[in-house]
Amino acid sequence: MTTDAEKALPHVPDGVRAALGLAPSGPHYFFYRHRAWVRAAHWINALCLAILLMSGLNIFNAHPALYWGDGSDFEHPALMLGAYADEFGMVDRGVTSIGGHEFDTTGVLGASKAGGQLVARGFPDWATLPGPGWLAMARQWHFAFAWILVLNAIGFVIYGLWSRHFARDLAPTRQDIAHLPREIADHARLRFPHGEKAKHYNGLQKLAYCAVIFLAGPLIVMTGLAMSPTMDAAFPFLPWLFGGRQSARAIHFLCAFSFLGFFIVHIAMVILSGSWNNLRSMVTGWYVIKGRGHG
Amino acid sequence: MADRRRFLGRAFAGLSTAMLAGCYDLDEKPWFTGALGKVENLTREVQHLFAGPQTLAQEFTKADIAPVFRANGTRDPGTPDYKAHLANGFRDWRVTVSGLVDHPLSLSMDRIRAMPQRTQITRHDCVEGWSCIGEWSGPQLALVLAAAAPRPKARYAVFYCADPMTVEGDPDHYYYESLELSEAMHPQTILAHRLNGAILDVPHGAPVRLRAERQLGYKQPKYLQRIVLTDTLQGIGGGKGGYWEDQGYTWYGGI
């Protein structure tokens, strides 16, 4: 989303027009939407988050329960994915227990099929990395990509501040806030900005991006570090801040699922507001503005 | 009618053992596992930078102590040798200190109990994800090592234990672990022989275990018998510095 680097191409090739379902002769034009460093940071981030979520679920499976506080009150987990076995010791039911209330989640949570047989397993193998339960390797994946995520985020934040990308494109303006009810109503009706308006993020977008970049991002890194006994010795405020190591672990888990929620909405919005145009702009930078031309 | 179902959810303590059996394409490529190993070094060095050799793990109050401290890993070594020690109250149990030291030691439990003691209420963090708070007492390992006079070349403290572990092709395999000397000399690294005010019981590592409070549980071996200072971990066990490390877990256990 740049204004100074606005490299408008006068002509949108026929192939692209056809792919976007546009009239062959309309006044559509290319708009340079995402600069290269934003695109690079975006895709590195996407890869890291996918690997971190899946390896994180594998790590979680080593002890599929969450608690509040410093230690684990094994009798009263806040959340637990468990399994029941029949009289022959064969797993026949998987349950998700939230605050002591059990829900049957056989096949997905608590018990899922591995090698054609139902086994006790927090998250199913299709959701975890590596596929089979392998705590040692999952930890190595997780920490390696946590480093890449954090270094990528540091670079993104420094460049975002320096280039004024945050100030210009991400920070919600007073106008954005004032228009929020309208934006929500428009989004609910799946009406998305077109033409000149599509050159800037709308208020809802800005809030969503700011929430993941400046809230969920730092929170998931800090709660991750709060689980490290050595980091807790270095920074005793870390576990304190979150109400204890087990609370930090629970918040880490909630953050991970907030990212998953963001991802689902993000993908839905990308598809609903034009998959190819959005995808191309995040790969090549160029977004087709439909409607009135540049002149 | 009796409930025929057995809830498995509470029985996940031993799961990590079963989890080691598995594979994945990239996980078998040496270049990839090598790169992951380099990340472990990066994590260790950066954490050292922040934590330094002396920062303390948080200590809690008696009110925070868990009603039941979960025992994990070996719950009873069960060997004839260990049973004999248990039967006579560990009177003949020795903890030896050898290797790169000027004064090798052989300490009885009476000697260990007679040394200046440190009592600490700390949080035990298992690699599986759970935590338990307990009160541990025993002499600081730094005091014991100082008495043995480490040589300047010593870099690691290797701990040999009495609990046998199943290792394919090696029936005579026991739990072992190792720490950097700086972590072994940390003020909260103690030879614990009491838990929550009582004499250490068998599931928690009787008669004496290591506590290294800035490390995960697997770095704190139980049923401790020998401490050997070395300048390399190669040639010991599988060469990775510990039983779990030989199974693929990272040697650095601070995260």
Contacts between the chains, C-beta under 8 A, distances in Angstrom:
chain1	res1	chain2	res2	distance
A	59	B	129	7.0
A	60	B	129	7.0
A	61	B	15	8.0
A	61	B	19	7.8
A	62	B	12	7.7
A	62	B	15	6.2
A	62	B	16	5.5
A	62	B	19	6.5
A	62	B	127	7.4
A	62	B	128	4.2
A	62	B	129	6.0
A	63	B	12	5.9
A	63	B	15	7.6
A	63	B	126	7.3
A	63	B	128	4.1
A	63	B	129	4.1
A	63	B	130	5.2
A	64	B	9	7.8
A	64	B	12	6.7
A	65	B	9	7.6
A	65	B	12	7.8
A	65	B	130	7.5
A	67	B	130	7.7
A	70	B	60	7.0
A	70	B	64	6.4
A	70	B	123	5.8
A	70	B	131	6.6
A	70	B	133	6.1
A	71	B	64	7.3
A	71	B	66	5.2
A	71	B	123	6.4
A	71	B	131	4.8
A	71	B	132	5.3
A	71	B	133	4.6
A	72	B	66	7.9
A	72	B	70	7.7
A	72	B	130	4.0
A	72	B	131	5.5
A	72	B	132	6.5
A	73	B	66	7.9
A	74	B	10	7.0
A	74	B	68	7.7
A	74	B	70	6.8
A	74	B	130	7.5
A	80	B	9	5.6
A	81	B	9	7.5
A	82	B	7	6.3
A	82	B	8	6.3
A	82	B	9	2.4
A	82	B	10	7.6
A	83	B	8	4.6
A	83	B	9	6.5
A	84	B	5	4.8
A	84	B	6	7.3
A	84	B	7	6.1
A	84	B	8	6.8
A	85	B	5	6.7
A	85	B	6	5.4
A	85	B	8	5.8
A	86	B	4	7.0
A	86	B	5	7.0
A	87	B	4	4.5
A	87	B	5	7.9
A	89	B	6	7.6
A	91	B	8	7.0
A	95	B	9	7.6
A	97	B	9	7.3
A	110	B	9	7.5
A	120	B	8	5.0
A	120	B	9	7.9
A	120	B	12	7.9
A	129	B	24	7.5
A	130	B	22	6.1
A	130	B	23	7.4
A	130	B	24	3.6
A	130	B	27	5.8
A	131	B	22	7.5
A	131	B	24	6.2
A	132	B	19	7.7
A	132	B	21	7.4
A	132	B	22	3.0
A	132	B	23	7.2
A	132	B	24	7.4
A	133	B	15	7.4
A	133	B	18	7.2
A	133	B	19	3.9
A	133	B	22	6.4
A	134	B	19	5.5
A	134	B	20	6.7
A	134	B	22	4.3
A	134	B	23	7.9
A	134	B	24	7.4
A	134	B	27	7.6
A	134	B	248	7.9
A	135	B	16	5.3
A	135	B	19	5.0
A	135	B	20	7.8
A	135	B	127	6.8
A	135	B	128	7.0
A	135	B	249	7.8
A	136	B	19	8.0
A	136	B	20	6.7
A	136	B	244	7.6
A	136	B	247	6.7
A	136	B	248	4.0
A	136	B	249	4.4
A	136	B	250	7.4
A	137	B	22	7.8
A	137	B	24	7.1
A	137	B	27	5.2
A	137	B	248	6.4
A	139	B	127	7.6
A	139	B	249	7.7
A	139	B	250	6.9
A	140	B	33	7.8
A	140	B	36	4.2
A	140	B	37	8.0
A	140	B	39	7.1
A	140	B	40	7.2
A	140	B	250	6.8
A	141	B	36	7.3
A	143	B	39	6.0
A	143	B	40	7.5
A	143	B	43	5.9
A	143	B	255	6.8
A	144	B	35	7.3
A	144	B	36	5.4
A	144	B	39	4.3
A	147	B	39	6.1
A	147	B	42	6.8
A	147	B	43	7.6
A	227	B	125	7.5
A	227	B	129	7.9
A	227	B	255	7.5
A	228	B	47	7.1
A	228	B	254	6.1
A	228	B	255	3.8
A	229	B	57	6.2
A	229	B	123	7.6
A	229	B	125	4.9
A	229	B	213	7.0
A	229	B	214	5.2
A	229	B	215	6.2
A	229	B	216	6.5
A	229	B	254	6.3
A	229	B	255	7.7
A	230	B	47	4.8
A	230	B	51	5.0
A	230	B	214	4.7
A	230	B	215	7.3
A	230	B	254	3.2
A	230	B	255	6.4
A	231	B	47	6.4
A	231	B	50	7.0
A	231	B	51	7.1
A	231	B	254	7.6
A	231	B	255	6.9
A	232	B	57	6.6
A	232	B	58	6.3
A	232	B	214	8.0
A	233	B	51	5.3
A	233	B	55	4.5
A	233	B	56	6.0
A	233	B	57	4.8
A	233	B	58	7.6
A	233	B	213	7.6
A	233	B	214	4.7
A	234	B	47	7.2
A	234	B	50	4.1
A	234	B	51	3.9
A	234	B	52	7.5
A	234	B	55	5.5
A	235	B	50	7.2
A	236	B	58	5.6
A	239	B	58	6.9
A	245	B	123	6.4
A	245	B	125	6.7
A	245	B	131	5.2
A	246	B	130	7.6
A	246	B	131	5.7
A	249	B	129	6.3
